[in-house]
């Protein structure tokens, strides 16, 4: 479960913060990261959700840590992919701001 640690550090999240989010002890996160314990399916999903990635990435099945890595994106416009990927990395408050701003732009352009 080295990808948990790698992504946790990349996102600047402490073991304590991750543990609180998924409702386990910090020692449990340490055990996951060192390979001394394996997370349950439920814990793995919670970790993936909190770190905005896929369970496949955490399990080492794919190399792309993007939240969109599990989707078929071959036909997706590169700008759309980048926007969605960036959006999924935001905190909830930032997502709300983004949505408000995009709706304001759309309304402005529609009113022209």
PDB file as gemmi writes it, atoms N, CA and C in Angstrom:
CRYST1    1.000    1.000    1.000  90.00  90.00  90.00 P 1                      
ATOM      1  N   UNK A   1       0.824  -1.193   0.000  1.00  0.00           N  
ATOM      2  CA  UNK A   1       0.000   0.000   0.000  1.00  0.00           C  
ATOM      3  C   UNK A   1       0.865   1.253   0.000  1.00  0.00           C  
ATOM      4  N   UNK A   2       2.003   1.177  -0.703  1.00  0.00           N  
ATOM      5  CA  UNK A   2       2.902   2.322  -0.788  1.00  0.00           C  
ATOM      6  C   UNK A   2       2.243   3.512  -1.478  1.00  0.00           C  
ATOM      7  N   UNK A   3       1.265   3.255  -2.347  1.00  0.00           N  
ATOM      8  CA  UNK A   3       0.597   4.359  -3.042  1.00  0.00           C  
ATOM      9  C   UNK A   3      -0.237   5.213  -2.093  1.00  0.00           C  
ATOM     10  N   UNK A   4      -0.701   4.650  -1.001  1.00  0.00           N  
ATOM     11  CA  UNK A   4      -1.424   5.458  -0.014  1.00  0.00           C  
ATOM     12  C   UNK A   4      -0.484   6.532   0.520  1.00  0.00           C  
ATOM     13  N   UNK A   5       0.696   6.117   0.944  1.00  0.00           N  
ATOM     14  CA  UNK A   5       1.666   7.069   1.493  1.00  0.00           C  
ATOM     15  C   UNK A   5       2.092   8.082   0.439  1.00  0.00           C  
ATOM     16  N   UNK A   6       2.378   7.590  -0.755  1.00  0.00           N  
ATOM     17  CA  UNK A   6       2.824   8.478  -1.825  1.00  0.00           C  
ATOM     18  C   UNK A   6       1.788   9.574  -2.096  1.00  0.00           C  
ATOM     19  N   UNK A   7       0.555   9.185  -2.218  1.00  0.00           N  
ATOM     20  CA  UNK A   7      -0.505  10.143  -2.530  1.00  0.00           C  
ATOM     21  C   UNK A   7      -0.840  11.018  -1.318  1.00  0.00           C  
ATOM     22  N   UNK A   8      -0.792  10.440  -0.146  1.00  0.00           N  
ATOM     23  CA  UNK A   8      -1.050  11.222   1.068  1.00  0.00           C  
ATOM     24  C   UNK A   8      -0.024  12.343   1.193  1.00  0.00           C  
ATOM     25  N   UNK A   9       1.243  12.030   0.960  1.00  0.00           N  
ATOM     26  CA  UNK A   9       2.295  13.042   1.027  1.00  0.00           C  
ATOM     27  C   UNK A   9       2.148  14.071  -0.094  1.00  0.00           C  
ATOM     28  N   UNK A  10       1.809  13.602  -1.278  1.00  0.00           N  
ATOM     29  CA  UNK A  10       1.604  14.512  -2.409  1.00  0.00           C  
ATOM     30  C   UNK A  10       0.495  15.522  -2.108  1.00  0.00           C  
ATOM     31  N   UNK A  11      -0.531  15.077  -1.409  1.00  0.00           N  
ATOM     32  CA  UNK A  11      -1.674  15.942  -1.070  1.00  0.00           C  
ATOM     33  C   UNK A  11      -1.447  16.708   0.245  1.00  0.00           C  
ATOM     34  N   UNK A  12      -0.264  16.480   0.864  1.00  0.00           N  
ATOM     35  CA  UNK A  12       0.101  17.143   2.123  1.00  0.00           C  
ATOM     36  C   UNK A  12      -0.915  16.858   3.235  1.00  0.00           C  
ATOM     37  N   UNK A  13      -1.237  15.581   3.362  1.00  0.00           N  
ATOM     38  CA  UNK A  13      -2.179  15.115   4.376  1.00  0.00           C  
ATOM     39  C   UNK A  13      -1.399  14.260   5.372  1.00  0.00           C  
ATOM     40  N   UNK A  14      -1.616  14.485   6.649  1.00  0.00           N  
ATOM     41  CA  UNK A  14      -0.927  13.693   7.670  1.00  0.00           C  
ATOM     42  C   UNK A  14      -1.645  12.362   7.878  1.00  0.00           C  
ATOM     43  N   UNK A  15      -0.925  11.427   8.468  1.00  0.00           N  
ATOM     44  CA  UNK A  15      -1.550  10.154   8.821  1.00  0.00           C  
ATOM     45  C   UNK A  15      -2.708  10.377   9.788  1.00  0.00           C  
ATOM     46  N   UNK A  16      -2.547  11.319  10.696  1.00  0.00           N  
ATOM     47  CA  UNK A  16      -3.595  11.619  11.677  1.00  0.00           C  
ATOM     48  C   UNK A  16      -4.851  12.121  10.975  1.00  0.00           C  
ATOM     49  N   UNK A  17      -4.678  13.045  10.017  1.00  0.00           N  
ATOM     50  CA  UNK A  17      -5.835  13.584   9.286  1.00  0.00           C  
ATOM     51  C   UNK A  17      -6.542  12.500   8.479  1.00  0.00           C  
ATOM     52  N   UNK A  18      -5.756  11.667   7.793  1.00  0.00           N  
ATOM     53  CA  UNK A  18      -6.354  10.584   7.009  1.00  0.00           C  
ATOM     54  C   UNK A  18      -7.096   9.613   7.932  1.00  0.00           C  
ATOM     55  N   UNK A  19      -6.478   9.290   9.044  1.00  0.00           N  
ATOM     56  CA  UNK A  19      -7.106   8.369  10.001  1.00  0.00           C  
ATOM     57  C   UNK A  19      -8.447   8.915  10.494  1.00  0.00           C  
ATOM     58  N   UNK A  20      -8.487  10.196  10.808  1.00  0.00           N  
ATOM     59  CA  UNK A  20      -9.748  10.807  11.262  1.00  0.00           C  
ATOM     60  C   UNK A  20     -10.816  10.713  10.180  1.00  0.00           C  
ATOM     61  N   UNK A  21     -10.431  10.971   8.946  1.00  0.00           N  
ATOM     62  CA  UNK A  21     -11.393  10.974   7.847  1.00  0.00           C  
ATOM     63  C   UNK A  21     -12.002   9.603   7.598  1.00  0.00           C  
ATOM     64  N   UNK A  22     -11.197   8.559   7.772  1.00  0.00           N  
ATOM     65  CA  UNK A  22     -11.734   7.220   7.492  1.00  0.00           C  
ATOM     66  C   UNK A  22     -12.078   6.456   8.773  1.00  0.00           C  
ATOM     67  N   UNK A  23     -11.976   7.158   9.895  1.00  0.00           N  
ATOM     68  CA  UNK A  23     -12.399   6.628  11.195  1.00  0.00           C  
ATOM     69  C   UNK A  23     -11.613   5.391  11.641  1.00  0.00           C  
ATOM     70  N   UNK A  24     -10.285   5.522  11.559  1.00  0.00           N  
ATOM     71  CA  UNK A  24      -9.391   4.502  12.107  1.00  0.00           C  
ATOM     72  C   UNK A  24      -8.310   5.225  12.913  1.00  0.00           C  
ATOM     73  N   UNK A  25      -7.453   4.473  13.575  1.00  0.00           N  
ATOM     74  CA  UNK A  25      -6.348   5.065  14.336  1.00  0.00           C  
ATOM     75  C   UNK A  25      -5.184   5.392  13.401  1.00  0.00           C  
ATOM     76  N   UNK A  26      -4.368   6.338  13.812  1.00  0.00           N  
ATOM     77  CA  UNK A  26      -3.180   6.707  13.037  1.00  0.00           C  
ATOM     78  C   UNK A  26      -2.266   5.502  12.862  1.00  0.00           C  
ATOM     79  N   UNK A  27      -2.187   4.671  13.871  1.00  0.00           N  
ATOM     80  CA  UNK A  27      -1.352   3.470  13.796  1.00  0.00           C  
ATOM     81  C   UNK A  27      -1.817   2.532  12.682  1.00  0.00           C  
ATOM     82  N   UNK A  28      -3.113   2.528  12.424  1.00  0.00           N  
ATOM     83  CA  UNK A  28      -3.669   1.691  11.353  1.00  0.00           C  
ATOM     84  C   UNK A  28      -3.192   2.193   9.999  1.00  0.00           C  
ATOM     85  N   UNK A  29      -3.201   3.507   9.809  1.00  0.00           N  
ATOM     86  CA  UNK A  29      -2.699   4.090   8.556  1.00  0.00           C  
ATOM     87  C   UNK A  29      -1.229   3.742   8.385  1.00  0.00           C  
ATOM     88  N   UNK A  30      -0.467   3.861   9.454  1.00  0.00           N  
ATOM     89  CA  UNK A  30       0.952   3.510   9.414  1.00  0.00           C  
ATOM     90  C   UNK A  30       1.141   2.049   9.008  1.00  0.00           C  
ATOM     91  N   UNK A  31       0.315   1.173   9.545  1.00  0.00           N  
ATOM     92  CA  UNK A  31       0.398  -0.256   9.205  1.00  0.00           C  
ATOM     93  C   UNK A  31       0.035  -0.495   7.742  1.00  0.00           C  
ATOM     94  N   UNK A  32      -0.959   0.225   7.232  1.00  0.00           N  
ATOM     95  CA  UNK A  32      -1.316   0.105   5.811  1.00  0.00           C  
ATOM     96  C   UNK A  32      -0.129   0.511   4.943  1.00  0.00           C  
ATOM     97  N   UNK A  33       0.466   1.659   5.287  1.00  0.00           N  
ATOM     98  CA  UNK A  33       1.544   2.204   4.461  1.00  0.00           C  
ATOM     99  C   UNK A  33       2.810   1.360   4.507  1.00  0.00           C  
ATOM    100  N   UNK A  34       3.054   0.711   5.625  1.00  0.00           N  
ATOM    101  CA  UNK A  34       4.260  -0.114   5.755  1.00  0.00           C  
ATOM    102  C   UNK A  34       4.049  -1.543   5.258  1.00  0.00           C  
ATOM    103  N   UNK A  35       2.805  -1.890   4.929  1.00  0.00           N  
ATOM    104  CA  UNK A  35       2.510  -3.232   4.455  1.00  0.00           C  
ATOM    105  C   UNK A  35       2.281  -4.241   5.567  1.00  0.00           C  
ATOM    106  N   UNK A  36       2.234  -3.773   6.814  1.00  0.00           N  
ATOM    107  CA  UNK A  36       2.005  -4.676   7.943  1.00  0.00           C  
ATOM    108  C   UNK A  36       0.542  -5.081   8.067  1.00  0.00           C  
ATOM    109  N   UNK A  37      -0.342  -4.302   7.441  1.00  0.00           N  
ATOM    110  CA  UNK A  37      -1.781  -4.618   7.456  1.00  0.00           C  
ATOM    111  C   UNK A  37      -2.383  -4.190   6.126  1.00  0.00           C  
ATOM    112  N   UNK A  38      -3.471  -4.837   5.755  1.00  0.00           N  
ATOM    113  CA  UNK A  38      -4.195  -4.494   4.529  1.00  0.00           C  
ATOM    114  C   UNK A  38      -5.533  -3.864   4.907  1.00  0.00           C  
ATOM    115  N   UNK A  39      -5.894  -2.754   4.247  1.00  0.00           N  
ATOM    116  CA  UNK A  39      -7.196  -2.149   4.556  1.00  0.00           C  
ATOM    117  C   UNK A  39      -8.339  -3.037   4.078  1.00  0.00           C  
ATOM    118  N   UNK A  40      -9.436  -2.979   4.802  1.00  0.00           N  
ATOM    119  CA  UNK A  40     -10.647  -3.676   4.355  1.00  0.00           C  
ATOM    120  C   UNK A  40     -11.139  -2.994   3.083  1.00  0.00           C  
ATOM    121  N   UNK A  41     -12.050  -3.641   2.388  1.00  0.00           N  
ATOM    122  CA  UNK A  41     -12.630  -3.029   1.183  1.00  0.00           C  
ATOM    123  C   UNK A  41     -13.265  -1.685   1.518  1.00  0.00           C  
ATOM    124  N   UNK A  42     -13.976  -1.640   2.635  1.00  0.00           N  
ATOM    125  CA  UNK A  42     -14.638  -0.397   3.055  1.00  0.00           C  
ATOM    126  C   UNK A  42     -13.617   0.710   3.320  1.00  0.00           C  
ATOM    127  N   UNK A  43     -12.532   0.375   4.018  1.00  0.00           N  
ATOM    128  CA  UNK A  43     -11.493   1.364   4.312  1.00  0.00           C  
ATOM    129  C   UNK A  43     -10.800   1.817   3.034  1.00  0.00           C  
ATOM    130  N   UNK A  44     -10.554   0.884   2.123  1.00  0.00           N  
ATOM    131  CA  UNK A  44      -9.904   1.219   0.859  1.00  0.00           C  
ATOM    132  C   UNK A  44     -10.740   2.214   0.059  1.00  0.00           C  
ATOM    133  N   UNK A  45     -12.032   2.007   0.011  1.00  0.00           N  
ATOM    134  CA  UNK A  45     -12.931   2.924  -0.701  1.00  0.00           C  
ATOM    135  C   UNK A  45     -12.920   4.296  -0.031  1.00  0.00           C  
ATOM    136  N   UNK A  46     -12.953   4.323   1.295  1.00  0.00           N  
ATOM    137  CA  UNK A  46     -12.917   5.603   2.016  1.00  0.00           C  
ATOM    138  C   UNK A  46     -11.617   6.356   1.740  1.00  0.00           C  
ATOM    139  N   UNK A  47     -10.510   5.630   1.733  1.00  0.00           N  
ATOM    140  CA  UNK A  47      -9.212   6.255   1.458  1.00  0.00           C  
ATOM    141  C   UNK A  47      -9.191   6.805   0.035  1.00  0.00           C  
ATOM    142  N   UNK A  48      -9.636   6.007  -0.920  1.00  0.00           N  
ATOM    143  CA  UNK A  48      -9.665   6.453  -2.320  1.00  0.00           C  
ATOM    144  C   UNK A  48     -10.543   7.689  -2.479  1.00  0.00           C  
ATOM    145  N   UNK A  49     -11.693   7.684  -1.845  1.00  0.00           N  
ATOM    146  CA  UNK A  49     -12.587   8.843  -1.930  1.00  0.00           C  
ATOM    147  C   UNK A  49     -11.934  10.084  -1.335  1.00  0.00           C  
ATOM    148  N   UNK A  50     -11.329   9.934  -0.170  1.00  0.00           N  
ATOM    149  CA  UNK A  50     -10.721  11.088   0.493  1.00  0.00           C  
ATOM    150  C   UNK A  50      -9.514  11.620  -0.276  1.00  0.00           C  
ATOM    151  N   UNK A  51      -8.735  10.720  -0.868  1.00  0.00           N  
ATOM    152  CA  UNK A  51      -7.545  11.140  -1.614  1.00  0.00           C  
ATOM    153  C   UNK A  51      -7.853  11.452  -3.083  1.00  0.00           C  
ATOM    154  N   UNK A  52      -9.123  11.366  -3.454  1.00  0.00           N  
ATOM    155  CA  UNK A  52      -9.547  11.649  -4.836  1.00  0.00           C  
ATOM    156  C   UNK A  52      -8.775  10.816  -5.852  1.00  0.00           C  
ATOM    157  N   UNK A  53      -8.820   9.522  -5.664  1.00  0.00           N  
ATOM    158  CA  UNK A  53      -8.165   8.614  -6.595  1.00  0.00           C  
ATOM    159  C   UNK A  53      -9.011   7.355  -6.706  1.00  0.00           C  
ATOM    160  N   UNK A  54      -8.511   6.382  -7.437  1.00  0.00           N  
ATOM    161  CA  UNK A  54      -9.247   5.125  -7.588  1.00  0.00           C  
ATOM    162  C   UNK A  54      -8.663   4.064  -6.659  1.00  0.00           C  
ATOM    163  N   UNK A  55      -9.473   3.086  -6.346  1.00  0.00           N  
ATOM    164  CA  UNK A  55      -8.969   1.966  -5.552  1.00  0.00           C  
ATOM    165  C   UNK A  55      -7.914   1.197  -6.347  1.00  0.00           C  
ATOM    166  N   UNK A  56      -8.064   1.160  -7.660  1.00  0.00           N  
ATOM    167  CA  UNK A  56      -7.065   0.484  -8.496  1.00  0.00           C  
ATOM    168  C   UNK A  56      -5.690   1.125  -8.334  1.00  0.00           C  
ATOM    169  N   UNK A  57      -5.640   2.450  -8.242  1.00  0.00           N  
ATOM    170  CA  UNK A  57      -4.355   3.123  -8.036  1.00  0.00           C  
ATOM    171  C   UNK A  57      -3.779   2.737  -6.671  1.00  0.00           C  
ATOM    172  N   UNK A  58      -4.610   2.785  -5.642  1.00  0.00           N  
ATOM    173  CA  UNK A  58      -4.125   2.449  -4.302  1.00  0.00           C  
ATOM    174  C   UNK A  58      -3.611   1.022  -4.235  1.00  0.00           C  
ATOM    175  N   UNK A  59      -4.237   0.125  -4.987  1.00  0.00           N  
ATOM    176  CA  UNK A  59      -3.821  -1.281  -5.004  1.00  0.00           C  
ATOM    177  C   UNK A  59      -2.624  -1.537  -5.912  1.00  0.00           C  
ATOM    178  N   UNK A  60      -2.187  -0.510  -6.650  1.00  0.00           N  
ATOM    179  CA  UNK A  60      -1.044  -0.658  -7.544  1.00  0.00           C  
ATOM    180  C   UNK A  60      -1.385  -1.291  -8.876  1.00  0.00           C  
ATOM    181  N   UNK A  61      -2.665  -1.360  -9.215  1.00  0.00           N  
ATOM    182  CA  UNK A  61      -3.092  -1.975 -10.478  1.00  0.00           C  
ATOM    183  C   UNK A  61      -2.940  -1.028 -11.657  1.00  0.00           C  
ATOM    184  N   UNK A  62      -2.966   0.277 -11.394  1.00  0.00           N  
ATOM    185  CA  UNK A  62      -2.736   1.277 -12.436  1.00  0.00           C  
ATOM    186  C   UNK A  62      -1.761   2.313 -11.889  1.00  0.00           C  
ATOM    187  N   UNK A  63      -1.103   3.043 -12.789  1.00  0.00           N  
ATOM    188  CA  UNK A  63      -0.101   4.020 -12.368  1.00  0.00           C  
ATOM    189  C   UNK A  63      -0.641   5.439 -12.280  1.00  0.00           C  
ATOM    190  N   UNK A  64      -1.799   5.695 -12.843  1.00  0.00           N  
ATOM    191  CA  UNK A  64      -2.368   7.042 -12.885  1.00  0.00           C  
ATOM    192  C   UNK A  64      -3.186   7.292 -11.623  1.00  0.00           C  
ATOM    193  N   UNK A  65      -2.771   8.299 -10.825  1.00  0.00           N  
ATOM    194  CA  UNK A  65      -3.503   8.587  -9.586  1.00  0.00           C  
ATOM    195  C   UNK A  65      -4.675   9.538  -9.791  1.00  0.00           C  
ATOM    196  N   UNK A  66      -4.941   9.919 -11.028  1.00  0.00           N  
ATOM    197  CA  UNK A  66      -6.036  10.833 -11.341  1.00  0.00           C  
ATOM    198  C   UNK A  66      -7.377  10.236 -10.944  1.00  0.00           C  
ATOM    199  N   UNK A  67      -8.289  11.076 -10.426  1.00  0.00           N  
ATOM    200  CA  UNK A  67      -9.612  10.554 -10.090  1.00  0.00           C  
ATOM    201  C   UNK A  67     -10.381  10.060 -11.313  1.00  0.00           C  
ATOM    202  N   UNK A  68      -9.967  10.477 -12.490  1.00  0.00           N  
ATOM    203  CA  UNK A  68     -10.642  10.055 -13.717  1.00  0.00           C  
ATOM    204  C   UNK A  68     -10.006   8.823 -14.342  1.00  0.00           C  
ATOM    205  N   UNK A  69      -9.005   8.262 -13.686  1.00  0.00           N  
ATOM    206  CA  UNK A  69      -8.262   7.154 -14.287  1.00  0.00           C  
ATOM    207  C   UNK A  69      -9.114   5.928 -14.565  1.00  0.00           C  
ATOM    208  N   UNK A  70     -10.194   5.744 -13.849  1.00  0.00           N  
ATOM    209  CA  UNK A  70     -11.046   4.582 -14.066  1.00  0.00           C  
ATOM    210  C   UNK A  70     -12.090   4.759 -15.146  1.00  0.00           C  
ATOM    211  N   UNK A  71     -12.147   5.933 -15.744  1.00  0.00           N  
ATOM    212  CA  UNK A  71     -13.164   6.217 -16.751  1.00  0.00           C  
ATOM    213  C   UNK A  71     -12.601   6.074 -18.159  1.00  0.00           C  
ATOM    214  N   UNK A  72     -13.478   5.778 -19.104  1.00  0.00           N  
ATOM    215  CA  UNK A  72     -13.084   5.726 -20.506  1.00  0.00           C  
ATOM    216  C   UNK A  72     -13.033   7.160 -21.022  1.00  0.00           C  
ATOM    217  N   UNK A  73     -11.830   7.678 -21.172  1.00  0.00           N  
ATOM    218  CA  UNK A  73     -11.682   9.083 -21.539  1.00  0.00           C  
ATOM    219  C   UNK A  73     -11.087   9.278 -22.933  1.00  0.00           C  
ATOM    220  N   UNK A  74     -11.017   8.214 -23.704  1.00  0.00           N  
ATOM    221  CA  UNK A  74     -10.402   8.306 -25.026  1.00  0.00           C  
ATOM    222  C   UNK A  74     -11.055   9.358 -25.906  1.00  0.00           C  
ATOM    223  N   UNK A  75     -12.367   9.495 -25.789  1.00  0.00           N  
ATOM    224  CA  UNK A  75     -13.067  10.452 -26.647  1.00  0.00           C  
ATOM    225  C   UNK A  75     -13.261  11.808 -25.968  1.00  0.00           C  
ATOM    226  N   UNK A  76     -12.748  11.975 -24.759  1.00  0.00           N  
ATOM    227  CA  UNK A  76     -12.937  13.223 -24.031  1.00  0.00           C  
ATOM    228  C   UNK A  76     -11.970  14.294 -24.532  1.00  0.00           C  
ATOM    229  N   UNK A  77     -12.490  15.495 -24.710  1.00  0.00           N  
ATOM    230  CA  UNK A  77     -11.674  16.642 -25.083  1.00  0.00           C  
ATOM    231  C   UNK A  77     -10.608  16.849 -23.998  1.00  0.00           C  
ATOM    232  N   UNK A  78      -9.344  17.119 -24.370  1.00  0.00           N  
ATOM    233  CA  UNK A  78      -8.287  17.300 -23.369  1.00  0.00           C  
ATOM    234  C   UNK A  78      -8.582  18.415 -22.355  1.00  0.00           C  
ATOM    235  N   UNK A  79      -9.209  19.487 -22.803  1.00  0.00           N  
ATOM    236  CA  UNK A  79      -9.550  20.572 -21.874  1.00  0.00           C  
ATOM    237  C   UNK A  79     -10.619  20.116 -20.879  1.00  0.00           C  
ATOM    238  N   UNK A  80     -11.567  19.340 -21.357  1.00  0.00           N  
ATOM    239  CA  UNK A  80     -12.613  18.819 -20.475  1.00  0.00           C  
ATOM    240  C   UNK A  80     -12.000  17.889 -19.436  1.00  0.00           C  
ATOM    241  N   UNK A  81     -11.103  17.028 -19.872  1.00  0.00           N  
ATOM    242  CA  UNK A  81     -10.417  16.117 -18.957  1.00  0.00           C  
ATOM    243  C   UNK A  81      -9.677  16.899 -17.876  1.00  0.00           C  
ATOM    244  N   UNK A  82      -8.921  17.915 -18.302  1.00  0.00           N  
ATOM    245  CA  UNK A  82      -8.140  18.711 -17.355  1.00  0.00           C  
ATOM    246  C   UNK A  82      -9.052  19.421 -16.355  1.00  0.00           C  
ATOM    247  N   UNK A  83     -10.156  20.008 -16.851  1.00  0.00           N  
ATOM    248  CA  UNK A  83     -11.091  20.703 -15.962  1.00  0.00           C  
ATOM    249  C   UNK A  83     -11.707  19.731 -14.953  1.00  0.00           C  
ATOM    250  N   UNK A  84     -12.177  18.582 -15.428  1.00  0.00           N  
ATOM    251  CA  UNK A  84     -12.791  17.602 -14.528  1.00  0.00           C  
ATOM    252  C   UNK A  84     -11.797  17.088 -13.494  1.00  0.00           C  
ATOM    253  N   UNK A  85     -10.604  16.803 -13.948  1.00  0.00           N  
ATOM    254  CA  UNK A  85      -9.577  16.296 -13.045  1.00  0.00           C  
ATOM    255  C   UNK A  85      -9.257  17.333 -11.971  1.00  0.00           C  
ATOM    256  N   UNK A  86      -9.063  18.583 -12.380  1.00  0.00           N  
ATOM    257  CA  UNK A  86      -8.789  19.652 -11.417  1.00  0.00           C  
ATOM    258  C   UNK A  86      -9.956  19.835 -10.457  1.00  0.00           C  
ATOM    259  N   UNK A  87     -11.171  19.796 -10.981  1.00  0.00           N  
ATOM    260  CA  UNK A  87     -12.366  19.977 -10.158  1.00  0.00           C  
ATOM    261  C   UNK A  87     -12.457  18.901  -9.081  1.00  0.00           C  
ATOM    262  N   UNK A  88     -12.178  17.672  -9.455  1.00  0.00           N  
ATOM    263  CA  UNK A  88     -12.275  16.562  -8.505  1.00  0.00           C  
ATOM    264  C   UNK A  88     -11.241  16.643  -7.386  1.00  0.00           C  
ATOM    265  N   UNK A  89     -10.178  17.408  -7.606  1.00  0.00           N  
ATOM    266  CA  UNK A  89      -9.126  17.557  -6.599  1.00  0.00           C  
ATOM    267  C   UNK A  89      -9.453  18.643  -5.575  1.00  0.00           C  
ATOM    268  N   UNK A  90     -10.491  19.437  -5.821  1.00  0.00           N  
ATOM    269  CA  UNK A  90     -10.837  20.548  -4.939  1.00  0.00           C  
ATOM    270  C   UNK A  90     -11.585  20.083  -3.696  1.00  0.00           C  
ATOM    271  N   UNK A  91     -11.540  20.915  -2.671  1.00  0.00           N  
ATOM    272  CA  UNK A  91     -12.358  20.690  -1.478  1.00  0.00           C  
ATOM    273  C   UNK A  91     -13.783  21.111  -1.803  1.00  0.00           C  
ATOM    274  N   UNK A  92     -14.740  20.687  -0.988  1.00  0.00           N  
ATOM    275  CA  UNK A  92     -16.163  20.946  -1.271  1.00  0.00           C  
ATOM    276  C   UNK A  92     -16.474  22.430  -1.431  1.00  0.00           C  
ATOM    277  N   UNK A  93     -15.930  23.266  -0.561  1.00  0.00           N  
ATOM    278  CA  UNK A  93     -16.189  24.708  -0.654  1.00  0.00           C  
ATOM    279  C   UNK A  93     -15.672  25.257  -1.985  1.00  0.00           C  
ATOM    280  N   UNK A  94     -14.490  24.809  -2.395  1.00  0.00           N  
ATOM    281  CA  UNK A  94     -13.909  25.255  -3.658  1.00  0.00           C  
ATOM    282  C   UNK A  94     -14.739  24.761  -4.843  1.00  0.00           C  
ATOM    283  N   UNK A  95     -15.290  23.556  -4.734  1.00  0.00           N  
ATOM    284  CA  UNK A  95     -16.159  23.038  -5.796  1.00  0.00           C  
ATOM    285  C   UNK A  95     -17.399  23.908  -5.928  1.00  0.00           C  
ATOM    286  N   UNK A  96     -17.969  24.314  -4.784  1.00  0.00           N  
ATOM    287  CA  UNK A  96     -19.142  25.196  -4.816  1.00  0.00           C  
ATOM    288  C   UNK A  96     -18.815  26.521  -5.496  1.00  0.00           C  
ATOM    289  N   UNK A  97     -17.644  27.079  -5.188  1.00  0.00           N  
ATOM    290  CA  UNK A  97     -17.221  28.336  -5.813  1.00  0.00           C  
ATOM    291  C   UNK A  97     -17.050  28.161  -7.321  1.00  0.00           C  
ATOM    292  N   UNK A  98     -16.454  27.056  -7.712  1.00  0.00           N  
ATOM    293  CA  UNK A  98     -16.247  26.764  -9.139  1.00  0.00           C  
ATOM    294  C   UNK A  98     -17.581  26.667  -9.867  1.00  0.00           C  
ATOM    295  N   UNK A  99     -18.508  25.949  -9.269  1.00  0.00           N  
ATOM    296  CA  UNK A  99     -19.826  25.796  -9.890  1.00  0.00           C  
ATOM    297  C   UNK A  99     -20.525  27.142 -10.014  1.00  0.00           C  
ATOM    298  N   UNK A 100     -20.456  27.949  -8.958  1.00  0.00           N  
ATOM    299  CA  UNK A 100     -21.077  29.273  -8.995  1.00  0.00           C  
ATOM    300  C   UNK A 100     -20.470  30.106 -10.121  1.00  0.00           C  
ATOM    301  N   UNK A 101     -19.134  30.087 -10.216  1.00  0.00           N  
ATOM    302  CA  UNK A 101     -18.443  30.879 -11.229  1.00  0.00           C  
ATOM    303  C   UNK A 101     -18.791  30.395 -12.638  1.00  0.00           C  
ATOM    304  N   UNK A 102     -18.798  29.095 -12.852  1.00  0.00           N  
ATOM    305  CA  UNK A 102     -19.101  28.575 -14.193  1.00  0.00           C  
ATOM    306  C   UNK A 102     -20.541  28.883 -14.590  1.00  0.00           C  
ATOM    307  N   UNK A 103     -21.458  28.833 -13.611  1.00  0.00           N  
ATOM    308  CA  UNK A 103     -22.852  29.179 -13.908  1.00  0.00           C  
ATOM    309  C   UNK A 103     -22.986  30.664 -14.235  1.00  0.00           C  
ATOM    310  N   UNK A 104     -22.218  31.515 -13.554  1.00  0.00           N  
ATOM    311  CA  UNK A 104     -22.237  32.957 -13.839  1.00  0.00           C  
ATOM    312  C   UNK A 104     -21.715  33.232 -15.248  1.00  0.00           C  
ATOM    313  N   UNK A 105     -20.669  32.551 -15.644  1.00  0.00           N  
ATOM    314  CA  UNK A 105     -20.118  32.721 -16.997  1.00  0.00           C  
ATOM    315  C   UNK A 105     -21.140  32.267 -18.031  1.00  0.00           C  
ATOM    316  N   UNK A 106     -21.743  31.108 -17.792  1.00  0.00           N  
ATOM    317  CA  UNK A 106     -22.745  30.591 -18.728  1.00  0.00           C  
ATOM    318  C   UNK A 106     -23.926  31.543 -18.854  1.00  0.00           C  
ATOM    319  N   UNK A 107     -24.392  32.080 -17.748  1.00  0.00           N  
ATOM    320  CA  UNK A 107     -25.514  33.018 -17.759  1.00  0.00           C  
ATOM    321  C   UNK A 107     -25.122  34.293 -18.501  1.00  0.00           C  
ATOM    322  N   UNK A 108     -23.925  34.783 -18.243  1.00  0.00           N  
ATOM    323  CA  UNK A 108     -23.437  35.982 -18.918  1.00  0.00           C  
ATOM    324  C   UNK A 108     -23.405  35.770 -20.432  1.00  0.00           C  
ATOM    325  N   UNK A 109     -22.882  34.648 -20.854  1.00  0.00           N  
ATOM    326  CA  UNK A 109     -22.788  34.363 -22.287  1.00  0.00           C  
ATOM    327  C   UNK A 109     -24.159  34.127 -22.900  1.00  0.00           C  
ATOM    328  N   UNK A 110     -25.067  33.545 -22.144  1.00  0.00           N  
ATOM    329  CA  UNK A 110     -26.418  33.284 -22.643  1.00  0.00           C  
ATOM    330  C   UNK A 110     -27.194  34.586 -22.818  1.00  0.00           C  
ATOM    331  N   UNK A 111     -26.954  35.554 -21.934  1.00  0.00           N  
ATOM    332  CA  UNK A 111     -27.679  36.823 -21.974  1.00  0.00           C  
ATOM    333  C   UNK A 111     -27.191  37.753 -23.078  1.00  0.00           C  
ATOM    334  N   UNK A 112     -26.100  37.446 -23.719  1.00  0.00           N  
ATOM    335  CA  UNK A 112     -25.562  38.325 -24.784  1.00  0.00           C  
ATOM    336  C   UNK A 112     -26.428  38.299 -26.009  1.00  0.00           C  
TER     337      UNK A 112                                                      
END                                                                             
